[in-house]
Amino acid sequence: DALLVGADPEGVRLLDLSLRGLAARLAADSRSLPTVYAAWLTGGDLHLQLAQPAGKPPAPWRLGQDQTFWTLARADAERLDDVDTAAPYPGLVSLGTLDDSRLLLNLEAVPGIVSLSGREADRAAFFASVAAELATNGWSDRMTITLVGFGEDLTPLAPSRLRHLDSVDDLVETMEAETRQRRGALGAAGHDSVLTGRTGPARHTRWAPHLVLLAAQPSAADAVTLAELASDASRLGIGYLVGTETGELPGASWEMEVTPEGRLLAPLLGLELDAQLLPAAQRRAVVELFVEADPERDPQGPAPAPPFLVDVSEQGRPAVYARLVGPYEIIGLDGPDGDRSALLHEALALLLLHREGVHPRVLCAALWPRGVTDDVRDALLDRLREWLGTDPDGTPRLSADPTGRLVLAESVVSDLDVLRSLYHEATQGRGVDSRVVRGRLLTDALVLVRGPLLADRPEGRYRWLTHEIIDARLPLLVADIGLALSAFHLEKERAEKAIEALDAALNSAPDDERLWHELLRATHATGDGERLRTLAAGLVARGGARGVPPRTEALLDELLPTWRGGATAAG
């Protein structure tokens, strides 16, 4: 009930409709998106606060209190039609309310770091609210949200958007690589900013926003490094919200404070708001709600079709087969020129992970983050086309679609394509009506999993993977396959086979709590009490100082009531 009241579904719908409509009208007039720092929702009316004057807005928008405010009345918004255009301001997130108005800050557009001070629990509640809204809001498309120092349990809200890193060191390393890559991509594409590349002729840049939420205060040295990375982050589509215990953070552009009374102070904006918070108990409840309700996480529920289905029959053998799930290997092609082999392999891997196509500038910006000349780019594409060759009917295996994006022929397939197709066929296709077929398809799928994505990639290459959501999606897919195969075996009381499937999935998805739960149930089904106690002790040791997750704890209480004594003895 609280979620529904706070979400304001109608307000969210109108916000999304208004922003996409604005983007479409500007694109039709060949105008760039203005940089928006903040948005106010007041009684259904929308007010955008611009970084600088951007001329007269397109109708039905009008100027507000001055040249830096664009306003749309609710009555006008309700008359807008849905448009098929990219979300122009996906980084907007609610900070809080003032009377009957809600303030949303565009984290992606702030020129530098936004700092947040306050007590640890209050900061964590604010960070959790920001993360949860960014993960689930209705006015965004693709994005990456990196969480550090909090919210590891939030990832089930949106596994394709949320990513948790363990330390500030990991964050710095990740963001240094991505910042270099995005700077190089903008230079190669000839754009001033990612924000102006989401509409109009520059839409092919396809750079999704990356919002970093760091709840723990970084060291002085790390704070300086992050400030340097954030110096032009708004131009690159990256936003930083960083917590601080002292109230001071080197390099922070905007400073905010959350008080014990739940107020948010933003001196630079001259505001004091009722902060939007998600305290720990509510955060756990929300995550549990999503876990229980998400059909993609239920082996018996509907699952979306993969973006590229392949023929998984014996007759469906591809001409070129790339193994990406584990060490990289290509079957069906002779090795390319030795000096350029690594570069061509990397280019092919990127194309295989983006079956929808990749613009040549984006491909080359990923391979050469610091920039590349047109002749070098063209030479690479020529070599790539020559290496991939043609199908027997003469069709090139690498071509360009009408928008100029590079696309691979259906005869070029990866094991990830097959993995997705096997799981889809098992749960949504032939496996639905045939138990034997389902078991075979799931078994074949799990055999394909040989480790993490591109496990043996060389040092210094494939840095574009740091902001690819496939690293988060692959363990989820593997876990879903392992769970489905385990359920298949347990239907016939084959506990050992179920355990074998779960162990195989855990090798690639060790952090998926669902797998551990099913492993406990399958081990319990063997009737081997000592084996169950050993597994329970391993789970307790694995939890370390954080302890056993609540849902795992409850399952252990049910299956092995004496486990706490064993854990105490082990300690």
C-alpha positions as CSV (number, residue, x, y, z in Angstrom):
1,D,0.0,0.0,0.0
2,A,2.8,2.4,0.9
3,L,4.5,1.7,-2.4
4,L,1.4,2.4,-4.4
5,V,0.7,5.7,-2.6
6,G,4.3,6.8,-3.0
7,A,4.6,5.8,-6.6
8,D,1.7,7.9,-8.0
9,P,1.3,5.7,-11.2
10,E,-0.6,8.4,-13.0
11,G,2.0,11.0,-12.3
12,V,4.7,8.6,-13.4
13,R,2.9,7.9,-16.7
14,L,2.5,11.6,-17.4
15,L,6.1,12.3,-16.5
16,D,7.3,9.7,-19.0
17,L,4.8,10.8,-21.7
18,S,5.9,14.5,-21.3
19,L,9.6,13.8,-21.4
20,R,9.6,11.5,-24.4
21,G,7.2,13.9,-26.2
22,L,9.6,16.8,-25.6
23,A,12.5,14.7,-27.0
24,A,10.5,13.8,-30.1
25,R,9.5,17.4,-30.8
26,L,13.1,18.6,-30.4
27,A,14.4,15.9,-32.7
28,A,11.8,16.8,-35.3
29,D,13.0,20.4,-35.2
30,S,16.7,19.2,-35.3
31,R,17.3,20.7,-31.9
32,S,19.4,19.3,-29.1
33,L,18.1,18.3,-25.7
34,P,18.8,21.0,-23.2
35,T,20.7,19.9,-20.1
36,V,18.2,19.5,-17.2
37,Y,19.4,19.7,-13.6
38,A,16.1,19.1,-11.9
39,A,12.4,18.7,-12.4
40,W,9.5,19.7,-10.2
41,L,6.1,17.9,-10.2
42,T,3.5,20.2,-8.8
43,G,-0.2,19.3,-8.9
44,G,0.5,17.3,-12.1
45,D,2.3,20.2,-13.8
46,L,5.9,19.6,-14.8
47,H,8.7,22.2,-14.5
48,L,12.1,21.5,-15.9
49,Q,15.1,23.5,-14.5
50,L,17.7,23.9,-17.3
51,A,21.4,24.4,-16.8
52,Q,21.3,27.4,-19.1
53,P,18.7,29.1,-21.4
54,A,17.9,27.0,-24.4
55,G,15.5,29.2,-26.4
56,K,11.7,28.8,-26.7
57,P,10.4,25.3,-25.9
58,P,8.3,23.5,-28.5
59,A,4.5,23.7,-27.9
60,P,2.7,22.8,-25.8
61,W,5.6,23.5,-23.5
62,R,6.1,27.2,-22.4
63,L,8.7,29.2,-20.6
64,G,8.3,29.3,-16.8
65,Q,9.5,31.9,-14.3
66,D,12.6,32.7,-16.4
67,Q,14.5,31.5,-19.4
68,T,15.9,28.5,-17.5
69,F,12.5,26.9,-16.7
70,W,10.3,25.0,-19.2
71,T,6.8,24.2,-18.1
72,L,4.1,21.8,-19.2
73,A,0.6,21.9,-17.7
74,R,-1.0,18.6,-16.7
75,A,-4.0,19.3,-19.0
76,D,-1.6,19.6,-22.0
77,A,0.4,16.5,-20.9
78,E,-2.8,14.4,-20.8
79,R,-3.5,15.2,-24.5
80,L,0.0,14.0,-25.6
81,D,0.3,10.8,-27.7
82,D,2.8,8.0,-26.9
83,V,5.9,8.3,-29.0
84,D,8.6,5.8,-29.9
85,T,11.8,7.7,-28.8
86,A,14.5,7.1,-26.3
87,A,14.1,8.3,-22.7
88,P,15.8,11.7,-22.7
89,Y,16.4,12.1,-18.9
90,P,16.7,8.6,-17.4
91,G,18.8,9.9,-14.5
92,L,16.0,11.8,-12.9
93,V,15.4,10.6,-9.4
94,S,13.2,11.8,-6.5
95,L,14.9,13.5,-3.6
96,G,11.8,14.4,-1.6
97,T,8.7,16.6,-1.3
98,L,8.0,20.2,-0.4
99,D,4.3,20.7,0.4
100,D,2.5,19.3,-2.6
101,S,5.6,19.4,-4.9
102,R,8.1,16.6,-5.6
103,L,11.7,17.4,-6.6
104,L,13.6,15.1,-9.0
105,L,17.4,15.6,-9.5
106,N,19.0,14.6,-12.7
107,L,22.1,12.8,-11.3
108,E,23.4,12.3,-14.8
109,A,23.7,16.0,-15.5
110,V,25.2,17.3,-12.3
111,P,28.7,18.8,-13.1
112,G,30.7,16.7,-10.6
113,I,29.9,14.7,-7.5
114,V,26.8,15.1,-5.3
115,S,27.7,14.4,-1.7
116,L,25.3,13.3,1.0
117,S,26.1,13.6,4.7
118,G,24.2,12.5,7.8
119,R,24.0,9.5,10.1
120,E,24.9,6.2,8.6
121,A,21.4,4.7,8.8
122,D,19.8,7.8,7.4
123,R,22.2,7.9,4.5
124,A,21.6,4.2,3.8
125,A,17.9,4.8,3.7
126,F,18.3,7.7,1.3
127,F,20.7,5.7,-0.9
128,A,18.4,2.7,-1.0
129,S,15.4,4.9,-2.0
130,V,17.5,6.4,-4.9
131,A,18.7,3.0,-6.0
132,A,15.3,1.4,-5.9
133,E,13.6,4.2,-7.8
134,L,16.3,4.3,-10.5
135,A,16.1,0.5,-10.9
136,T,12.3,0.4,-11.3
137,N,11.1,3.8,-12.5
138,G,8.9,4.1,-15.6
139,W,10.6,7.0,-17.3
140,S,14.0,5.3,-18.1
141,D,15.3,2.8,-20.6
142,R,18.7,1.1,-20.4
143,M,21.0,2.2,-17.6
144,T,23.7,0.8,-15.2
145,I,23.5,1.5,-11.5
146,T,26.5,0.6,-9.5
147,L,26.1,0.2,-5.8
148,V,29.1,0.3,-3.3
149,G,28.9,0.2,0.4
150,F,25.2,-0.7,0.7
151,G,22.3,-2.4,-1.0
152,E,23.9,-5.7,-2.0
153,D,20.4,-7.2,-1.5
154,L,18.8,-4.7,-3.8
155,T,19.9,-6.4,-7.1
156,P,16.7,-8.6,-7.4
157,L,14.8,-5.4,-8.1
158,A,16.4,-5.1,-11.5
159,P,19.3,-7.5,-12.2
160,S,19.9,-6.0,-15.6
161,R,20.3,-2.5,-14.2
162,L,21.8,-2.9,-10.7
163,R,25.4,-4.0,-10.1
164,H,27.1,-4.3,-6.7
165,L,30.8,-3.8,-6.2
166,D,32.6,-4.9,-3.0
167,S,35.0,-2.0,-2.5
168,V,36.0,1.5,-3.5
169,D,39.1,0.1,-5.1
170,D,36.9,-1.9,-7.5
171,L,34.8,1.1,-8.2
172,V,37.8,3.3,-9.0
173,E,39.3,0.7,-11.4
174,T,35.9,0.2,-13.1
175,M,35.2,3.9,-13.5
176,E,38.7,4.8,-14.8
177,A,38.3,2.3,-17.6
178,E,34.7,3.4,-18.5
179,T,35.5,7.1,-18.3
180,R,38.4,6.6,-20.8
181,Q,36.1,4.6,-23.1
182,R,33.3,7.1,-23.1
183,R,35.7,10.0,-23.7
184,G,37.1,8.2,-26.6
185,A,33.7,7.3,-28.0
186,L,32.5,10.9,-27.9
187,G,35.7,12.1,-29.6
188,A,35.3,9.5,-32.3
189,A,31.6,10.2,-32.8
190,G,32.1,13.9,-32.9
191,H,29.6,14.8,-30.2
192,D,29.8,17.3,-27.4
193,S,27.9,15.2,-24.9
194,V,26.1,11.9,-24.5
195,L,23.0,13.9,-23.4
196,T,22.7,15.5,-26.8
197,G,23.2,12.2,-28.5
198,R,20.0,10.6,-27.4
199,T,17.8,12.2,-29.9
200,G,18.1,13.4,-33.5
201,P,20.8,12.2,-35.9
202,A,23.1,11.2,-33.0
203,R,20.9,8.5,-31.5
204,H,23.3,5.8,-32.7
205,T,25.7,6.6,-29.9
206,R,23.5,4.3,-27.7
207,W,25.4,5.2,-24.5
208,A,23.2,4.3,-21.6
209,P,23.6,6.4,-18.4
210,H,25.8,5.0,-15.6
211,L,24.9,6.2,-12.1
212,V,27.3,5.4,-9.2
213,L,25.9,5.3,-5.7
214,L,28.7,5.1,-3.1
215,A,27.4,5.1,0.4
216,A,30.7,4.7,2.3
217,Q,33.0,7.6,2.6
218,P,36.0,7.2,0.3
219,S,39.5,7.8,1.5
220,A,41.0,11.3,0.8
221,A,43.0,9.9,-2.1
222,D,40.1,8.0,-3.6
223,A,37.9,11.1,-3.2
224,V,40.3,13.1,-5.2
225,T,40.4,10.4,-7.9
226,L,36.6,10.2,-8.1
227,A,36.4,14.0,-8.3
228,E,38.8,14.0,-11.3
229,L,36.8,11.3,-13.0
230,A,33.6,13.2,-12.3
231,S,35.0,16.5,-13.6
232,D,33.3,15.9,-17.0
233,A,31.0,13.1,-16.0
234,S,27.9,15.0,-16.9
235,R,29.2,15.2,-20.5
236,L,29.7,11.5,-20.5
237,G,26.4,10.4,-19.1
238,I,27.8,9.4,-15.7
239,G,26.6,10.5,-12.3
240,Y,28.0,10.2,-8.8
241,L,26.2,10.3,-5.5
242,V,28.8,9.8,-2.7
243,G,28.2,9.5,1.1
244,T,30.3,11.3,3.7
245,E,30.4,11.1,7.4
246,T,32.1,14.5,8.0
247,G,29.9,16.6,5.7
248,E,32.9,17.6,3.6
249,L,34.0,15.7,0.5
250,P,36.9,16.9,-1.7
251,G,35.6,17.8,-5.2
252,A,31.9,17.7,-4.4
253,S,29.9,20.1,-6.6
254,W,26.6,19.8,-4.8
255,E,26.3,19.0,-1.1
256,M,23.2,17.6,0.6
257,E,22.4,16.4,4.1
258,V,19.8,14.0,5.5
259,T,18.8,14.7,9.1
260,P,17.6,12.3,11.8
261,E,14.2,13.9,11.4
262,G,14.0,12.7,7.8
263,R,14.6,16.2,6.2
264,L,16.9,16.7,3.2
265,L,18.9,19.9,3.2
266,A,20.2,21.2,-0.1
267,P,21.8,24.6,0.5
268,L,22.9,25.1,-3.1
269,L,19.3,24.8,-4.2
270,G,18.1,26.7,-1.2
271,L,15.8,23.9,-0.3
272,E,14.7,21.8,2.7
273,L,12.6,18.8,1.8
274,D,10.9,15.8,3.3
275,A,13.4,13.3,2.2
276,Q,12.4,10.2,0.3
277,L,13.7,7.3,2.3
278,L,13.7,3.5,2.2
279,P,14.8,2.3,5.7
280,A,16.3,-1.2,6.2
281,A,13.2,-3.0,7.2
282,Q,11.2,-1.7,4.3
283,R,14.0,-2.3,1.9
284,R,14.1,-6.0,2.8
285,A,10.3,-6.2,2.4
286,V,10.4,-4.5,-1.0
287,V,13.1,-6.9,-2.2
288,E,11.3,-9.9,-0.9
289,L,8.1,-8.6,-2.7
290,F,10.0,-8.4,-6.0
291,V,11.6,-11.8,-5.6
292,E,8.3,-13.4,-5.0
293,A,6.4,-11.5,-7.7
294,D,8.9,-11.6,-10.5
295,P,7.8,-14.2,-13.1
296,E,11.3,-14.3,-14.6
297,R,12.6,-15.7,-11.3
298,D,9.9,-18.5,-11.1
299,P,10.8,-21.6,-13.1
300,Q,7.1,-22.2,-13.7
301,G,6.3,-18.6,-14.7
302,P,6.5,-17.0,-18.1
303,A,9.9,-15.8,-19.3
304,P,10.7,-13.4,-22.1
305,A,12.0,-14.7,-25.4
306,P,15.7,-14.2,-25.9
307,P,16.6,-11.4,-28.3
308,F,18.0,-13.9,-30.9
309,L,16.7,-17.5,-31.2
310,V,18.7,-20.1,-33.0
311,D,17.8,-23.6,-34.3
312,V,18.9,-26.0,-31.5
313,S,18.2,-29.1,-33.5
314,E,20.9,-31.3,-35.1
315,Q,20.1,-29.6,-38.4
316,G,20.8,-26.2,-36.9
317,R,24.5,-26.3,-36.8
318,P,25.9,-22.8,-37.5
319,A,28.6,-22.0,-40.0
320,V,30.6,-20.1,-37.4
321,Y,30.3,-21.0,-33.7
322,A,32.0,-18.9,-31.0
323,R,32.3,-20.1,-27.4
324,L,32.1,-17.1,-25.1
325,V,30.8,-18.6,-21.8
326,G,34.2,-19.6,-20.4
327,P,37.4,-19.4,-22.4
328,Y,37.0,-17.8,-25.9
329,E,37.1,-20.2,-28.8
330,I,35.9,-20.0,-32.4
331,I,34.9,-23.0,-34.5
332,G,34.4,-22.8,-38.3
333,L,36.9,-20.1,-39.1
334,D,40.7,-20.3,-39.6
335,G,42.6,-18.0,-37.3
336,P,43.1,-14.5,-38.7
337,D,46.4,-12.7,-39.1
338,G,48.5,-13.2,-36.0
339,D,49.3,-9.6,-35.3
340,R,45.6,-8.6,-35.5
341,S,44.0,-11.7,-34.2
342,A,43.2,-10.4,-30.7
343,L,41.6,-7.2,-32.1
344,L,39.4,-9.2,-34.6
345,H,38.4,-11.6,-31.9
346,E,37.4,-8.8,-29.6
347,A,35.4,-7.1,-32.3
348,L,33.5,-10.3,-33.1
349,A,32.7,-10.8,-29.4
350,L,31.2,-7.4,-29.1
351,L,29.0,-8.0,-32.1
352,L,27.9,-11.4,-30.8
353,L,26.8,-9.8,-27.5
354,H,24.8,-7.2,-29.5
355,R,22.7,-9.1,-32.0
356,E,20.7,-6.0,-32.6
357,G,23.7,-4.4,-34.3
358,V,26.5,-2.0,-33.4
359,H,27.3,1.3,-35.1
360,P,30.9,1.3,-36.5
361,R,31.8,4.3,-34.4
362,V,30.6,2.6,-31.2
363,L,32.5,-0.6,-32.1
364,C,35.7,1.3,-32.7
365,A,35.3,3.4,-29.6
366,A,35.1,0.2,-27.6
367,L,38.2,-1.2,-29.2
368,W,40.2,2.1,-29.1
369,P,38.9,4.2,-26.2
370,R,41.4,6.9,-26.9
371,G,40.3,7.4,-30.4
372,V,41.2,6.1,-33.9
373,T,41.5,7.5,-37.4
374,D,39.0,6.7,-40.1
375,D,41.5,4.8,-42.2
376,V,42.4,2.4,-39.3
377,R,38.7,1.9,-38.5
378,D,37.8,1.1,-42.1
379,A,40.8,-1.3,-42.4
380,L,39.6,-3.2,-39.3
381,L,36.1,-3.5,-40.7
382,D,37.4,-4.7,-44.1
383,R,39.6,-7.4,-42.3
384,L,36.6,-8.4,-40.2
385,R,34.4,-8.9,-43.2
386,E,37.1,-10.8,-45.0
387,W,37.7,-13.1,-42.0
388,L,34.1,-13.9,-41.5
389,G,33.5,-14.5,-45.2
390,T,30.2,-15.4,-46.8
391,D,27.6,-18.0,-46.6
392,P,27.3,-20.6,-49.4
393,D,24.7,-18.5,-51.1
394,G,27.1,-15.6,-51.2
395,T,25.5,-13.6,-48.4
396,P,28.2,-11.7,-46.3
397,R,28.3,-12.8,-42.7
398,L,28.9,-9.2,-41.7
399,S,26.7,-6.5,-43.2
400,A,25.2,-3.1,-42.3
401,D,21.5,-2.6,-41.6
402,P,19.5,0.4,-43.0
403,T,20.6,2.5,-39.9
404,G,24.3,1.8,-40.6
405,R,24.7,-0.6,-37.7
406,L,26.9,-3.7,-38.2
407,V,25.0,-6.9,-37.9
408,L,26.0,-10.6,-38.0
409,A,24.3,-13.2,-40.2
410,E,22.2,-15.8,-38.5
411,S,24.9,-18.4,-39.5
412,V,27.3,-16.8,-37.0
413,V,26.2,-18.0,-33.5
414,S,27.6,-18.0,-30.0
415,D,27.2,-20.5,-27.2
416,L,25.3,-17.7,-25.3
417,D,22.8,-17.6,-28.2
418,V,22.4,-21.4,-27.9
419,L,22.2,-21.2,-24.1
420,R,19.3,-18.7,-24.2
421,S,17.6,-20.7,-27.0
422,L,17.8,-24.0,-25.2
423,Y,16.4,-22.6,-22.0
424,H,13.6,-20.8,-23.9
425,E,12.8,-24.0,-25.9
426,A,12.8,-26.0,-22.6
427,T,10.4,-23.7,-20.7
428,Q,8.4,-22.0,-23.4
429,G,8.6,-24.3,-26.5
430,R,8.8,-28.1,-27.1
431,G,9.8,-28.8,-23.5
432,V,6.5,-27.6,-22.1
433,D,4.6,-30.7,-23.5
434,S,7.4,-33.2,-23.3
435,R,9.2,-34.0,-20.1
436,V,11.9,-36.0,-21.9
437,V,12.6,-33.1,-24.3
438,R,12.7,-30.6,-21.4
439,G,15.2,-32.7,-19.5
440,R,17.5,-33.1,-22.5
441,L,17.3,-29.4,-23.4
442,L,18.1,-28.2,-19.9
443,T,21.0,-30.7,-19.6
444,D,22.5,-29.6,-22.9
445,A,22.2,-26.0,-21.8
446,L,24.0,-26.5,-18.5
447,V,26.8,-28.4,-20.3
448,L,27.6,-25.2,-22.2
449,V,28.5,-23.3,-19.1
450,R,32.2,-23.6,-18.7
451,G,32.8,-20.5,-16.6
452,P,32.4,-16.7,-16.6
453,L,32.0,-14.7,-19.8
454,L,35.2,-14.5,-21.8
455,A,37.1,-16.1,-18.9
456,D,40.5,-15.9,-20.5
457,R,40.4,-12.4,-21.9
458,P,43.8,-10.8,-22.0
459,E,44.9,-8.0,-19.7
460,G,44.0,-4.5,-21.0
461,R,41.4,-5.7,-23.5
462,Y,37.6,-6.0,-23.4
463,R,37.3,-3.1,-21.0
464,W,33.9,-2.2,-22.6
465,L,32.5,-5.3,-20.7
466,T,32.7,-3.2,-17.5
467,H,29.4,-1.5,-18.4
468,E,27.7,-4.4,-20.2
469,I,24.7,-5.8,-18.3
470,I,25.4,-9.3,-19.7
471,D,27.8,-9.9,-16.8
472,A,24.8,-9.6,-14.4
473,R,22.4,-11.5,-16.6
474,L,24.5,-14.5,-17.3
475,P,24.7,-15.8,-13.7
476,L,20.9,-15.3,-13.5
477,L,20.3,-17.3,-16.6
478,V,22.7,-20.1,-15.4
479,A,20.9,-20.2,-12.1
480,D,17.5,-20.4,-13.8
481,I,18.7,-23.4,-15.8
482,G,20.1,-25.1,-12.8
483,L,16.9,-24.6,-10.8
484,A,14.8,-25.9,-13.7
485,L,17.0,-29.0,-14.1
486,S,17.0,-29.6,-10.4
487,A,13.2,-29.5,-10.3
488,F,13.1,-31.8,-13.3
489,H,15.1,-34.5,-11.4
490,L,13.3,-34.0,-8.1
491,E,10.0,-34.7,-9.7
492,K,11.3,-38.3,-10.1
493,E,13.0,-38.2,-6.6
494,R,16.5,-38.2,-8.2
495,A,18.1,-36.1,-5.5
496,E,21.7,-36.9,-6.5
497,K,21.0,-35.7,-10.1
498,A,19.4,-32.5,-8.7
499,I,22.5,-31.9,-6.6
500,E,24.7,-32.4,-9.6
501,A,22.8,-29.8,-11.6
502,L,22.8,-27.3,-8.7
503,D,26.5,-27.7,-8.1
504,A,27.2,-27.1,-11.8
505,A,25.1,-23.9,-11.7
506,L,26.8,-22.7,-8.5
507,N,30.2,-22.8,-10.2
508,S,29.1,-19.8,-12.4
509,A,26.4,-18.3,-10.1
510,P,27.8,-18.7,-6.6
511,D,25.9,-15.7,-5.2
512,D,22.4,-16.8,-6.2
513,E,20.6,-17.6,-2.9
514,R,17.9,-19.6,-4.8
515,L,20.5,-22.2,-5.8
516,W,21.6,-22.6,-2.2
517,H,18.0,-23.0,-1.0
518,E,17.4,-25.8,-3.6
519,L,20.7,-27.4,-2.7
520,L,19.6,-27.6,0.9
521,R,16.2,-29.1,-0.1
522,A,17.8,-31.6,-2.5
523,T,20.4,-32.6,0.1
524,H,17.7,-33.0,2.7
525,A,15.8,-35.3,0.2
526,T,18.8,-37.7,0.2
527,G,18.1,-38.5,3.9
528,D,21.8,-38.0,4.7
529,G,21.8,-35.9,7.9
530,E,25.6,-35.6,8.1
531,R,25.8,-34.3,4.5
532,L,23.1,-31.7,5.3
533,R,24.9,-30.6,8.5
534,T,28.1,-30.2,6.4
535,L,26.3,-28.1,3.9
536,A,24.7,-26.0,6.6
537,A,28.1,-25.4,8.2
538,G,29.5,-24.4,4.9
539,L,26.7,-21.8,4.4
540,V,27.4,-20.4,7.9
541,A,31.1,-20.1,7.1
542,R,30.3,-18.5,3.8
543,G,28.1,-15.9,5.4
544,G,31.0,-14.7,7.6
545,A,30.4,-11.6,9.6
546,R,27.2,-10.8,7.7
547,G,25.7,-14.0,8.9
548,V,23.2,-16.3,7.1
549,P,20.6,-14.4,5.0
550,P,17.1,-14.4,6.7
551,R,15.4,-16.6,4.1
552,T,18.2,-19.1,4.3
553,E,18.1,-19.0,8.1
554,A,14.3,-19.8,8.0
555,L,14.9,-22.7,5.6
556,L,17.6,-24.2,7.8
557,D,15.3,-23.9,10.8
558,E,12.8,-26.0,8.9
559,L,15.1,-28.6,7.4
560,L,17.8,-28.8,10.2
561,P,16.5,-27.4,13.5
562,T,19.8,-28.2,15.2
563,W,21.9,-26.1,12.8
564,R,22.4,-23.2,15.2
565,G,24.2,-25.5,17.7
566,G,26.4,-26.8,14.9
567,A,27.2,-23.2,13.8
568,T,28.1,-22.3,17.4
569,A,30.3,-25.3,17.9
570,A,32.0,-24.6,14.6
571,G,32.6,-21.0,15.7
